[in-house]
Structure formats: C-alpha cells, structure tokens
Amino acid sequence: MSDFLRNLRSTQKKDPTHQRKPLDGHYFPQNDRRLIKDRRTTYSPQDMNRLPEKLGEMLPEILEHVANLTEQVEKQTSINEDIAESAIRRNNAIADFFEIANQLMSNDLIPSAANMAHRPMATTSYASGTHYTKDDILDMIQSMRNQGSTFAIIADYLKEKGIPTFSGRGEWHAQTIHRLCK
C-alpha cells in the first residue's frame, strides 16, 4: 500500500502557476477587506438636525411592528398555556391509571371483612339519612377550601366521615379534590 501511495505522489504533476495566497493572518486577502472609512458613516450637523423628522416618519411603521410583535407574543403565550394544560391533563390521566392499577393489585376493589371494619363507609340510602349528593360534597369541599384547608386535609376528612366517592369505589385522594376544585 505504501508503494502505491509513493507512486501516486510522485506521478502527480505540480502546477507551477497554482500557489497558495498568503493570508497574513487574515481570512481574506487585503483587497477584499473594507477599510474603516468605508465601514462607518459620519453624520453632518444637517443630518443630526433632520433626525427627529426621520424618526417621526418612521414612527408609524415602528408602532405597527411593535403591535404585530405584541400580537405574536400573546399568541405564543396562549399556545404555551394550552400546552401546559394538556401536559397537566396527561399527567393526571397517568396518575389515575396508576392509582387504579395500584388498587387492582392490592385487591382494594374486593371488599373484605377486615377492610370494611377498618373503614366506615356511609350508605347512600335516604333512609339512614347519610346520603350525600354530588352538590353537597362539592359545597363541603368548597367551604373547606375557603377556610384554608389543603386538598389532603379535605380528602382525609371525607375518608373519616365515610363519604363515598362519586363512583362509589375507591377512596378520596388529594389529587381528586384538586381536580374537583378546578
């Protein structure tokens, strides 16, 4: 392989007219670079006196661009809020899924004598006088929130009182109370 490379190098013809340009530490040859006097413009006193007039001419266009920019920022903010709300809904759905899966795995849905003795459940019959409508429970939750109770405290209170969830299965959790307060 090295013989091949040696032959390849020695057989290449060198073009005597092709030479590298010295760049003198710059990326562009000197004639391609602009001079300082070409880069900067100097303003005369007459130009400075016309500055307020020029700004006055440009002001409506500037205001239009600012209004467009404000509108776009408001749209972007709205989109970001929608994305955040959808992420919250997605996370709540995932939490609900795992909560139900956890209940299924712990056989919480199958009532046992030990479970029933552990947790007093209110009946939903009108005869016993312990029937709670959805509106009653929501009013109770809202009044406790107005008094400064946390979601966890409200969930624990509802469990202690034996108030069943709306579905009649499972138990109250802080996340459920949070969703109901929205």
Secondary structure as UniProt FT lines:
FT   HELIX           2..11
FT   TURN            16..17
FT   TURN            24..25
FT   HELIX           30..32
FT   HELIX           36..39
FT   HELIX           45..49
FT   HELIX           51..105
FT   TURN            106..109
FT   HELIX           113..118
FT   TURN            126..129
FT   HELIX           134..146
FT   TURN            147..148
FT   HELIX           151..161
FT   TURN            166..167
FT   HELIX           174..181
//
